[in-house]
Amino acid sequence: MLADHDDGLLADLVEDREPSPEALRRALAAQTADGTAHPLFFGSAVTGEGVADLLEGIATLLPPAPTGDAEETAGGAEPRGTVFAIERGPAGEKIAYLRLFAGELRVRQKVTFHGDGGEHTGQITSLRVVGSDAGLLTAGDIARLGGLADVRVGDRLGPPADGPGRRASFTAPSLETLVRADRPGEARRLRAALLDLADEDPLIRARPAPDGATSVLLYGEVQKEVIGSRLREEFGVEAVFEESRPVYTERPAGTGEAAEDMDWRRRTPDFWATVGLRVEPAPPGSGVVFRREVEYGALPHAFDRAIEETVHRTLDQGLYGWPVTDCEVVLTASGFGGPVSTAADFRGLTPLVLMRALAAAGTRVYEPCHAFETEVPEGALSPVLARLAALGATVAEQAPAPDGWTLRGEIPARRVAEAERSLPGLTRGEGVWTSRPSGDRPVSGDPPTRARTDGDPLDRAAYLRHVARNGAST
């Protein structure tokens, strides 16, 4: 395997020379560092068997982490790092694990983080450097930080970076389930526990759902078992999971614009704020991008940040209730009314304007898909092709194999389980199936919908009642 990417080892094999163990280890380390090879370790969390081998592999096969240049490690450099884990302290407070790539950090220092929902500022109340008694965190080291109530996994300290410390990217989950407390009186505790887990783990994404349930996005069915176990052992809550369903996405079909000014002729406008927004399609994979055509600083910073954060939160539910992606939102107008305006006014008005702009642009719903490869025996080709077609799959490649055929193509994620269950019967137990997430494709026919939880900004009266009951930040 190593010789496929190492001319020296290939020459040894061709000329029947046996490489030394040290040469093989050096080649394995080099190919591990550049991502060509991926060593696999086996062990048991129950007995601890294999842990020593894993630790040795980490130390000898992974490349040393960069420590930054002299300028970055100097005390005058701007601190820059990434939060990669969060745990809870004895009183339930957040403890953030931060890897620092530049600058220094001390206790009582004020820091600003950038995350999915914009930026937030906090003050470090405790700092413990991992593996050291030092009270000063320097570039290249890791520390446990306390006092940062709003911090989440993946938050960046300092400005965005192209090198170490850049924002981690996770493939969007393709499944959703509704979680309810086994005992109805514990619904609030369950929701709070799931939101805590979502803060700690970027692979757990939770949001309120109707009727006291909580929606959780998943990457697979096994994740239900993990989440259920943590809820039971760490929070004392028994959870019931509903059947999973796929998570669709929406993308703008065109460009739309909307704005709302403060109506000074009314004594009490709904919101003491002016907001104008334009929605445009963005390149595939870009997510949601927010930018400004108005001069930055024309609004107080708290108002400007409230608009940006609310844009991201509002686009979790598009015209059909699904998350909106590959979308650019442009702030085209803004204004405030002297001392009477508050950040809550901008949080309340932004969804109304944004959803009107999105409605003018229109959206198209996309369903998640898996790329599949299946090996079937000779006599099973026709029934397998017929079944795949009935499940909405497209077969892009059909190649002969020694004992039959190899088929490759794409299938809706919601149909993968059906395909897996059908294959043994169609192939007399000889079929082999593998699949992986591969993107999405437009939904044909009437798009599926998902119930909204934000009061529906497209219905102004209903939305204003929702804001009056729950506030503009929910």
N, C-alpha and C positions, 0 to 999 in steps of 0.2 A: 504493500500500500504506500509506504513512504517513497519507494523508488519511482512511483508515478510522477512525483514532483521533485525528484532529486537526481540529477544526471550522474553524480558520483556513485550513488547507491545502485542506479540502473546499470552502470558500467560494471560494477562488482558482480551483479547478478548474471549479466550476459557472459562475463569471463569466468564465472564459477568461483569467485572469491567471496569468502564469508566475511561480512563486515563485523567489526568488533561490537560488543554490547555498548561500549561508550559512544561509538559512532552512531549507533541506532538511537541512543538516548538523546544525543545532540540534535539529530535530525528530527526526532519527535518533538523536542522542545521548540525547535525553529518553526516547524509546521503548525504546532499548537499556537505559537505567538501570532502567525499570520492568518490563522483561521482555516488553514488547509486541512488540518487533522483535529479531531475532537475526541480526546481520551475519555473512556467510559469506565467508571468505577462502580463496583457492586458491594453492598454491605447491608447491615441490619441496624436500624435505629433502636431496636429492642435490646440486642446484645452488645452493640458497639462494634461488632466485627466489621472490618473494612475501613474504620475511621482513620486509623494510622496510615493506611495506604493512601487515602484521599488527601490527608494533610501533607504527606510527602509529595504527592503529585502537584498540589498547589504550590509548594515551595520550589520544586525543581523544574516543573514544566511551564508554569505561567510566567510571562515576562514581568520584571519589576515594574511597579507602578511609577509613572513619571512624578518627579518631585518639583518640577518647575525650575525656571532659570533663576539667576541671582536677583534679577529685578523683581520677579514675582514673589520670591521668598523674603524679600526685604520688608521690614516693618512698615514702610510707607506705601506699599502696594495696596490697591483696593482689594478687600477680601472677596474671594470668589470660591464658591463650593456648591455641593449638591447634597440634599437630604435624601438618604437612601433607605432609611428605616425609621419607624416610630414605635415606641412601646409606652406603656402606661406605668406611672409611678404608684406608690402606695395609696395616695389620695386620689388616684384617677387622672392625675395631670399628665400632659404629654411630655415625653422625653425623646428628643430628636437626635438621630445619629447623622452627623454631618462630616463629609470628607471635604477638606479644605485644599484648594488647588493654588491659591495665591493669597498673600497678605497674612494677617494675624487676627485672632479674636481673643477677647478677654471678657470676664464677668462684668455685668452691668453695661456692656456695649450695646448700642442700638443697631439693629440690622434690618435690612429690607430684602424680602424674598419675592421672587416672581414665580407664579404658578399658572395653572389652567384658568383660574378666574381672575387674573390680574395680579397686582402686587399687594403685599401686606407688610407692616412694620411691627417689630416687637423688640423687647429688651431681654438680653440673656441674664437670667437670675442664677443659673448654676452652670458650671462648665467642668467636665472631667475628661481629660485626654485619655484615650484608650491605651493601656500599656505604659502609662507614665503618671507621675504625681504632679507634673507641671500644671500650673494654672493658666498657661498661655498655649493656645492652639496655633501652630504654625503650618505653613503650606506643606502638604504631603501627609499630614496626620489626620486622625479621626477623633472626634470628641462627642460626648453625650451632652446635649444642651437642654436646659430647662427654661421655662418662662415664655415659650413661644406657643400661645394657645391656638393660633390659626395655621400652624405649619402642617404640611402634608408631604407624603412621600413624593419625590420628584421635584420639589420646589428648589429653585436656584437662588443662591446668594450672590448678589452682585449682578452686573449686566450679562446678557446672553453671551455665550462663548461658542466658538467653532471647534475648539479643542476639548481637552478634558473638562468635564463639568457641564457639557452641553445637555440640553433637556433629553431625558430618556424617552424613548418612543415605544409604545405598546400597541400591538395589533388590536383593533376594536373587537370586543367579544361579540359573538354571533347568536347567543341564546339569552333568553330572559325568563325568569320565573317569579312568581308572586310568593312571598313568604308571610305566613301568619303564625301568631303565637298559638300554641296548643291550648293554652288557657286564655280566653278572650280578655281577661283583665290585665294581661301582661303585654298588650299590643304596644303600649308606649315604651316599655322596657326593651322589647324586641327591636323596635325601630331605632332607639338610641344606641343599642348594641351594634346593630348593623352599620350605622353611620360611623361609630367608633372604628369598626373593622375596616371600613372603606378609607378612613384617614390613615390607617396603618399599612394597608396593603393595596397597591394600585390595581391588582387583579380583581378586587372586590368593589363593585360599583353599585351603590344603592340610592334609591330615590323614593319618596312617599308615593303611594298608590291609593286609589279609592278604597273605601270600606275598611279602613284601618290596616290594610296590607302594605307591605313594602316590596317594591320591585328591585330585584337584584340581577345584574347582568353577569353572565357566565361564559366560560370558555369550554366547559364540558360538564357532564353529569357528575363526575367524581367530585367536582368542586362543591356540590350540594352537601356531600358527606363531610367534607372538611369544614365548611361553614357551620353546619349543624353541630358538629363536635365542639367547635370553639364556642359557639353560643351556649351550649350545655355546660361545658367545663369552666369557662371563664366568666360567664354572665348569669348562669343558673336559669336559662330560658330554653324551653323546649320549642322547637320550630317545626312547622309543617310546610313542605314545599309543594307547590302546584306543578303540574306538568309543564315542562319547558316549551317555549315557542321561539321562533327565530326573531332576531332584531333587525328590522328593516331600516333603511336610511333614506333621507330626502336630499335632493340637490336642486338648486335653483334652475328653472327652465329658461329664465331670461333675466332682465334687469327691471327692478321696481324701486320706486322712491315714495317717501311719505314724510310729512313734517306736521308739527303742531306747535303753535305759538301760545304763549300766555294770553288769555283774553282779559285785558285790563278793564274792559267794560263791565265784567262781572265782579262782584265783590269778593266772591270766594271761588276762584277757578278750581277745577279738580286737582291740578298740580301747578305749583309755582315754578314752572320750568318751560323752556323751549328746546325742542329736540327735532332735528331733521336727519334722516338716515336713508342711504341708498344701498340696495342689495344687488350684488352682481355674482355671476358664476365665477369660480376660481379653478385653477388647474387641479386635476385629479391628485388626491393625496395631500392637498394643502391644508385640509381641515377648515377651521373658521379663522379668518384673518380680519382684524379690526384696524382701520386706519382713519386719519382725519384730513379733511379738506379745510376745516376751520383752523385758525392759528392755535397752536398748542399753548396753553396758558390763558386763553380767553376766558376759560372757566376756572374757578377755584379747583385745586387738585382733587379734593374729595368728590366734587360733582362730576368731574371728568372720569375719575376712576369708577364712580357708581354707574355711569353709562356703559363703560367697557365691560365691567363685570356682569352687568345685567344682560348685555347682548349675548355673551357666552351662555349664561344660564337660560335665557329665553329660547335659544336655538336648540336646547335639548328636546324641544317639542315643536315640530314644524306644523304645516297645514294639516297633515294627517296624523299628527301626534308622535312622529318618529324623529330622532335626532337629525339635524341638518348639518351637512358637511360640504366641503369644497365650495365654500361660500365666502365672499368678501363683503364686509359691512363697512360703509364709509359714513363718518359723521359729517354731514353737510351744513348743519346749522345748530347753534346752541345759544342759550341765553338764560339769565336768572334774574330774579326780582329782589335785588338788594338784600336786606337782612331777613326777608321772609322766606326765601328759598332754602331748602335743605337737601341733603343727599337723598333722603327718602322720596322727595318729589321727582328726582331724576330716575330713581329705581322704579317708581310707580308709572311714570310716563313712557319710559323707553320700550317696554313690551307692546304698548298700544301702537306706537309709531313703527316699531320693527315689524310686527306682524302684518300691518297694513302694507308695508313695503314688500314683504315676502309674498303676500297675496297678489300684489300687482305683478310680481315677477313670476309667480307660479312655481310649483315644485313637481318633480317626478320622483316616484318611490322606487327604490332599488332593493333587491333581495340578496342576502349573502349566499355565496356559492362555495363549493368545494371542488378542487381538482381531484379526480380519481384515476386509479389504475387498477384494472382487474384482469386476472388470468383465468381463462375458462377453457375447459376441454373441447375438443373438436365438435362433438355432437351437440353442445349446449350453446353454440354461438347465436343461432337464430332466436331462441327464447330469451336469452339474456339481452340481446339488442332490443327486442320488443318490449321487455320489461323496463329497460332504461329509458326508452322513448316515452313509455306511459308515465314515467316519473319525472318527465321534463328534462332529462339529461341530453346533452349534446356530445356525440362521440366524434372527437377530432382526429383520432388515429386508431387504425385497426391493423395490427401487425401479426403475421404468423409467428408462432412460438413452437419449440420442439414438441410439446404435447397438446397443442391447441392454438389459442389466440390470446394476444394481449390487447386490451382496449384501454384507451386513455381519453379523457374528456372532462366535462364540467357538469355538475349536478347541483340543484338548489340544496342549500344546507338542511332545509326542513325535510328533504326526502332521503337523506343519507342513511338514516336508521332503517327505513323501509327497504332500501337497496341491499343493505347488509343482511337483513332478515330473509330476503328473497333469494339471495345467491345460493345458499346450500341446497335448497330444493330444486333449483334450476340446473345445478351442476353436479348433482349426486354427491354433494359434500366435497367436491374437488376444487371448487373455485377459491380464488384468493382475492381479497379486496383491501385496498389502502386508499385513504383520502386525506386531504388537508385543506384548510381555508385558503381560498384563492382570489378573493375579491367579491364583486357583486355584479348584477346585471339588472336592467330595467324590468319592472313588473309589467306583465301584459294584462290587459283587462282592468277591472276595477281594483284600485290599490287597497290593501288592508289598512285599517285604522287602529289607533290606540287611544284609549281614554285619556283626556288631558287632566292635569293636576294643578294647573296654574290659574284657574278661573276663566280661561279662554279669552285672551286679549282681543280676539276678533268679535266678541260680543261685549261691547263697552259696558252696558248696564250690569251684566253678570260679573265682569271683571272688577268693576268698582265695588260691587258687593263683596267679592272675594278679598280685595285689598282692605276694605273696612273691617272685615272679620279677622284677617290673618296678617295684615301688614304687607308692605310692598316687597319685602325681602324674602318671602317664602315662595 
